[in-house]
Every structure is written in structure tokens, then in C-alpha cells.
Amino acid sequence: MKKVIATAVLGLAISVTGAMAVDGGALFKSKGCAACHQANVDTVGPSLKKIAQAYKGKEAELIKFLKGEAKPIVDPAKFGIMKPQLNATKNMSDEELKAMAEFMMKH
């Protein structure tokens, strides 16, 4: 009986952990990023496609940029527009930043 309960608890813990995974796309939208960054078209900011191409193989650099620890590599001329938004991303957890970067890199 103890084995059955332990297995059930472990299964529940795994299910809850999976359900609590951070949704990078939802974060991207809720933080207002989608207002300036579209999937395939440059608008106020560069497109997600352009960002993904620039940071291909360098996801850690994208996370550093979002933390305010690295210079922009996609469109440095528009960095002034992004500066206020970095205040929001700097306060995000590492898990949230990783999830958002993964979402951005899928484009």
C-alpha cells in the first residue's frame, strides 16, 4: 500500500511540476513585448525572426541582453526605445527569461 501511495504522490508531483512550467509566449505578451516585436515583420522593434537569426546558437547572450548585461546585436540604433522595457525584463527570474528566450528563438 505504501508503494502505491508513494507512486501516486510522485506522479502527482511530476504532473504539477510540468503544469507549472513557464510559458514564454504568454510572458512575451504579458510583458508588452508583442507591441513592438512581431513574428516576421520589423515594426517598432526587430521581428522575432530577425532576433532568432541574430542570436542563433547564442541564447545565453539573448538572456544577458534581457538582463541588461549585454549590448544589443540586432538593431542597436533602436536600443533607446528598448531601454525602458529592459527594466521589466531585468526583474524577471532566470526561469522566466529562459522560457521567453526559447519562445523568441522558435521564430
C-alpha positions as a printed NumPy array, in Angstrom:
array([[  0.   ,   0.   ,   0.   ],
       [  2.846,   2.404,   0.865],
       [  4.381,   1.725,  -2.536],
       [  1.126,   2.635,  -4.3  ],
       [  0.766,   5.872,  -2.328],
       [  4.4  ,   6.835,  -2.943],
       [  3.988,   6.185,  -6.668],
       [  0.789,   8.241,  -6.756],
       [  2.423,  11.133,  -4.901],
       [  5.452,  11.035,  -7.192],
       [  3.2  ,  11.007, -10.255],
       [  1.251,  13.966,  -8.893],
       [  4.463,  15.876,  -8.179],
       [  5.665,  15.299, -11.73 ],
       [  2.309,  16.412, -13.153],
       [  2.222,  19.56 , -11.04 ],
       [  5.813,  20.437, -11.941],
       [  5.056,  20.032, -15.642],
       [  1.923,  22.148, -15.328],
       [  3.873,  24.9  , -13.613],
       [  6.385,  25.276, -16.431],
       [  6.749,  28.878, -17.516],
       [  5.015,  29.795, -20.78 ],
       [  7.467,  32.004, -22.694],
       [  4.841,  33.085, -25.225],
       [  2.439,  34.192, -22.512],
       [  5.241,  36.095, -20.779],
       [  6.228,  37.74 , -24.061],
       [  2.676,  39.017, -24.466],
       [  2.043,  39.927, -20.836],
       [  5.256,  41.981, -20.586],
       [  4.201,  44.032, -23.62 ],
       [  6.912,  42.698, -25.933],
       [  4.402,  41.858, -28.678],
       [  3.549,  45.55 , -29.018],
       [  6.93 ,  46.183, -30.674],
       [  8.103,  42.77 , -31.871],
       [  6.049,  40.897, -34.471],
       [  6.802,  37.392, -35.705],
       [  8.036,  38.165, -39.225],
       [  7.84 ,  41.924, -39.715],
       [ 10.002,  44.694, -38.297],
       [  7.83 ,  47.35 , -36.667],
       [  8.919,  49.489, -33.726],
       [ 11.45 ,  46.768, -32.917],
       [ 13.023,  43.984, -34.941],
       [ 10.955,  40.932, -35.794],
       [ 11.253,  37.749, -33.773],
       [ 12.608,  36.09 , -36.911],
       [ 15.424,  38.644, -37.124],
       [ 16.146,  38.291, -33.388],
       [ 16.248,  34.489, -33.674],
       [ 18.63 ,  34.683, -36.628],
       [ 20.959,  37.114, -34.827],
       [ 21.054,  35.056, -31.625],
       [ 21.146,  31.614, -33.275],
       [ 23.379,  29.448, -31.092],
       [ 23.718,  32.339, -28.625],
       [ 20.6  ,  32.028, -26.457],
       [ 22.67 ,  32.841, -23.357],
       [ 23.624,  36.179, -24.962],
       [ 19.947,  36.963, -25.557],
       [ 19.225,  36.28 , -21.89 ],
       [ 22.15 ,  38.512, -20.893],
       [ 20.728,  41.283, -23.082],
       [ 17.299,  40.91 , -21.462],
       [ 19.001,  41.169, -18.061],
       [ 20.669,  44.399, -19.178],
       [ 24.104,  42.758, -19.1  ],
       [ 24.913,  42.773, -22.841],
       [ 24.767,  45.211, -25.724],
       [ 22.142,  44.85 , -28.453],
       [ 23.247,  42.996, -31.57 ],
       [ 20.079,  43.06 , -33.67 ],
       [ 19.31 ,  46.751, -34.195],
       [ 21.496,  48.927, -31.952],
       [ 20.037,  52.129, -33.441],
       [ 16.671,  51.342, -31.846],
       [ 18.134,  50.447, -28.449],
       [ 16.835,  53.68 , -26.883],
       [ 13.282,  52.5  , -27.478],
       [ 14.032,  49.197, -25.729],
       [ 15.759,  50.644, -22.646],
       [ 12.568,  51.253, -20.606],
       [ 11.371,  47.729, -21.379],
       [ 14.622,  46.293, -20.026],
       [ 13.555,  47.485, -16.582],
       [ 10.765,  44.905, -16.743],
       [ 12.899,  42.083, -18.117],
       [ 15.737,  42.723, -15.64 ],
       [ 13.33 ,  41.857, -12.829],
       [ 12.277,  38.532, -14.345],
       [ 13.556,  35.266, -12.916],
       [ 16.136,  33.191, -14.786],
       [ 13.437,  30.607, -15.478],
       [ 11.139,  33.255, -16.986],
       [ 13.933,  34.73 , -19.109],
       [ 14.923,  31.299, -20.385],
       [ 11.312,  30.492, -21.3  ],
       [ 10.872,  33.811, -23.092],
       [ 14.18 ,  33.417, -24.949],
       [ 13.17 ,  29.907, -26.045],
       [  9.873,  31.299, -27.331],
       [ 11.672,  34.042, -29.258],
       [ 14.207,  31.623, -30.734],
       [ 11.455,  29.455, -32.27 ],
       [ 10.785,  32.049, -34.95 ]])
